[in-house]
């Protein structure tokens, strides 16, 4: 006998939860909520299903955590855009941020908030609804910022803040879809530039 102690049997191997969540985010970003199977997620995260459930809950809870991480990371350009000094600068920063994020060389093409809800069946309805709320909240914040611009005289008195916000969100969502379809960053930047050429479109 050597006297060496054996490691406890059945003890889960430690893992970096932050890194595992980042990897899960990339899987959801690439495959969408329904397209990302548990096998895909656990393989990418390097953990077992048991460890995943223990650390993050079920697949829906994991996706919501991944969406929060996406919002605070790759999609943070949305909140940053609201701090720009003029409505045009806000719109430019928002669309330019959309172009950069949806065409990152180190991440899947497109937007998690758009990709995640595509082809959503009944099982994915809660996530579909959550992503609709996520996009709507961004539009509401844009509208509030544009309302302030009207009040400050930065936008014409007749400008409709809600319509402008919906316009910017629609272009941004279209950029995401085109990016997922293979459009290049340069091509999508041209789209963003064209959308802002006659700002505001009233």
Phi and psi in degrees as a GROMACS rama.xvg file:
@    title "Ramachandran Plot"
@    xaxis  label "Phi"
@    yaxis  label "Psi"
@TYPE xy
-94.8404  -18.6889  UNK-2
85.4208  0.0949662  UNK-3
-70.1887  139.843  UNK-4
-87.8422  139.771  UNK-5
-85.2965  147.611  UNK-6
-68.3417  145.511  UNK-7
-55.9354  135.475  UNK-8
-76.2916  136.845  UNK-9
83.3947  0.984807  UNK-10
-74.4433  128.097  UNK-11
-65.9217  140.875  UNK-12
-70.1127  134.729  UNK-13
-66.0353  149.346  UNK-14
-146.232  160.488  UNK-15
-84.5976  104.753  UNK-16
-62.2583  -35.5686  UNK-17
-65.5393  -44.6625  UNK-18
-67.0236  -38.8973  UNK-19
-62.677  -40.6455  UNK-20
-66.0082  -38.6087  UNK-21
-61.2213  -41.3246  UNK-22
-68.6534  -37.3537  UNK-23
-63.8722  -41.0428  UNK-24
-55.6998  -44.629  UNK-25
-65.3958  -35.4159  UNK-26
-66.8603  -47.5624  UNK-27
-62.4626  -39.3843  UNK-28
-62.2423  -40.7541  UNK-29
-79.0002  -41.4474  UNK-30
-105.084  -11.431  UNK-31
80.9761  171.1  UNK-32
-65.7076  -52.3545  UNK-33
-71.9496  -32.1352  UNK-34
-72.8012  -19.7268  UNK-35
-86.6787  105.201  UNK-36
-81.5394  162.238  UNK-37
-60.533  -35.538  UNK-38
-64.3486  -40.3429  UNK-39
-62.0365  -44.9431  UNK-40
-67.5263  -49.8146  UNK-41
-67.2065  -33.3556  UNK-42
-65.6304  -44.3871  UNK-43
-67.2888  -36.5997  UNK-44
-80.1366  -17.3126  UNK-45
72.6106  30.5959  UNK-46
-135.971  167.934  UNK-47
-84.6894  166.499  UNK-48
-60.2275  -40.6154  UNK-49
-59.0184  -44.7779  UNK-50
-66.4637  -37.0179  UNK-51
-63.3114  -48.1228  UNK-52
-61.4375  -39.8598  UNK-53
-67.0362  -37.3259  UNK-54
-87.7639  -35.3853  UNK-55
-124.691  -8.11922  UNK-56
87.3067  -156.754  UNK-57
-80.4049  -177.127  UNK-58
-61.1301  -40.8812  UNK-59
-63.0427  -43.1373  UNK-60
-65.7917  -37.6513  UNK-61
-63.1692  -42.4943  UNK-62
-62.9784  -41.9745  UNK-63
-63.3028  -37.0035  UNK-64
-65.5057  -41.1713  UNK-65
-65.3842  -38.3642  UNK-66
-64.7386  -40.4881  UNK-67
-60.5554  -42.54  UNK-68
-65.4104  -39.1943  UNK-69
-63.8302  -42.2323  UNK-70
-63.7102  -40.8807  UNK-71
-80.5754  -18.3251  UNK-72
-109.061  -98.2601  UNK-73
-55.7396  -35.451  UNK-74
-93.8944  9.97668  UNK-75
-67.2357  -12.4434  UNK-76
-58.5627  -27.3912  UNK-77
-63.3383  -48.2177  UNK-78
-69.2537  -39.1825  UNK-79
-63.1108  -36.1167  UNK-80
-60.5671  -33.0671  UNK-81
-66.5257  -16.8782  UNK-82
-88.6873  -3.33362  UNK-83
-65.076  152.032  UNK-84
-74.5136  -21.573  UNK-85
-129.909  160.627  UNK-86
-62.8781  -39.063  UNK-87
-63.6465  -41.5098  UNK-88
-65.7311  -36.3727  UNK-89
-61.9801  -50.9405  UNK-90
-61.9854  -41.6662  UNK-91
-63.9997  -46.6658  UNK-92
-63.8387  -37.5617  UNK-93
-66.4465  -48.8972  UNK-94
-70.6481  -38.8834  UNK-95
-64.6817  -37.6213  UNK-96
-64.994  -38.0753  UNK-97
-62.5178  -43.4364  UNK-98
-61.1438  -47.9329  UNK-99
-63.012  -44.9828  UNK-100
-70.2367  -36.634  UNK-101
-80.8056  -7.17231  UNK-102
-126.024  26.4246  UNK-103
-64.8788  134.852  UNK-104
-70.3813  -19.5186  UNK-105
-102.173  15.1953  UNK-106
-148.594  164.336  UNK-107
-61.4285  150.326  UNK-108
-71.5728  150.633  UNK-109
95.9492  -167.704  UNK-110
-123.707  132.64  UNK-111
-57.9665  -38.9463  UNK-112
-66.9815  -22.3326  UNK-113
-96.8857  -49.269  UNK-114
-61.3556  -37.775  UNK-115
-61.5119  -26.8953  UNK-116
-104.314  0.484869  UNK-117
-70.8656  146.913  UNK-118
51.2472  46.3031  UNK-119
-91.5372  117.98  UNK-120
-85.5596  -169.133  UNK-121
-60.7851  -38.5236  UNK-122
-64.378  -29.8496  UNK-123
-95.8611  8.48959  UNK-124
-57.8505  -43.0381  UNK-125
-59.5854  -38.3996  UNK-126
-71.996  -39.5984  UNK-127
-56.1082  -47.7624  UNK-128
-65.8677  -37.7326  UNK-129
-64.253  -37.8204  UNK-130
-74.1136  -32.3413  UNK-131
-62.1587  -44.1868  UNK-132
-63.6293  -38.2569  UNK-133
-62.2787  -46.1489  UNK-134
-69.9709  -38.0421  UNK-135
-64.0513  -39.3381  UNK-136
-62.3693  -39.3576  UNK-137
-64.0547  -40.1653  UNK-138
-65.7149  -39.719  UNK-139
-63.1129  -42.3165  UNK-140
-65.4096  -38.3913  UNK-141
-62.453  -44.3243  UNK-142
-61.3636  -40.8798  UNK-143
-62.9358  -40.3846  UNK-144
-66.7772  -39.4559  UNK-145
-70.6264  -31.5718  UNK-146
-62.3201  -41.6372  UNK-147
-62.218  -39.0434  UNK-148
-63.6248  -36.6825  UNK-149
-65.2644  -45.9192  UNK-150
-62.1016  -32.8506  UNK-151
-86.6523  -4.74701  UNK-152
83.2729  7.43674  UNK-153
-76.045  -28.7874  UNK-154
-114.426  152.48  UNK-155
-58.2383  149.839  UNK-156
-58.7773  -29.799  UNK-157
-85.7904  -0.605174  UNK-158
-68.5193  142.102  UNK-159
-101.836  106.823  UNK-160
-58.2638  -39.1048  UNK-161
-67.4683  -40.2029  UNK-162
-66.4009  -40.6224  UNK-163
-64.623  -40.9028  UNK-164
-64.1895  -42.3869  UNK-165
-65.6538  -37.1085  UNK-166
-60.7091  -49.5934  UNK-167
-63.759  -42.6069  UNK-168
-65.0621  -39.0249  UNK-169
-65.1503  -42.4157  UNK-170
-64.4221  -43.7724  UNK-171
-62.6571  -42.6957  UNK-172
-65.5055  -37.3941  UNK-173
-65.3253  -38.5464  UNK-174
-59.9896  -42.6906  UNK-175
-62.4901  -43.5424  UNK-176
-65.1551  -43.96  UNK-177
-64.285  -38.4681  UNK-178
-62.3959  -43.7481  UNK-179
-63.6102  -26.6413  UNK-180
-85.2254  -0.441497  UNK-181
108.804  1.79074  UNK-182
-64.099  145.184  UNK-183
-82.7315  164.818  UNK-184
-60.5877  -41.4834  UNK-185
-62.4108  -42.7366  UNK-186
-63.22  -41.6838  UNK-187
-74.8257  -29.8433  UNK-188
-65.2811  -35.398  UNK-189
-62.5612  -38.5047  UNK-190
-62.8903  -47.1246  UNK-191
-61.3215  -43.9282  UNK-192
-63.7397  -40.6844  UNK-193
-65.4474  -39.9707  UNK-194
-62.5233  -27.7708  UNK-195
-100.053  1.30779  UNK-196
-62.6632  -36.0114  UNK-197
-116.017  43.9086  UNK-198
-70.8864  137.944  UNK-199
-85.7426  146.245  UNK-200
-79.9035  77.7891  UNK-201
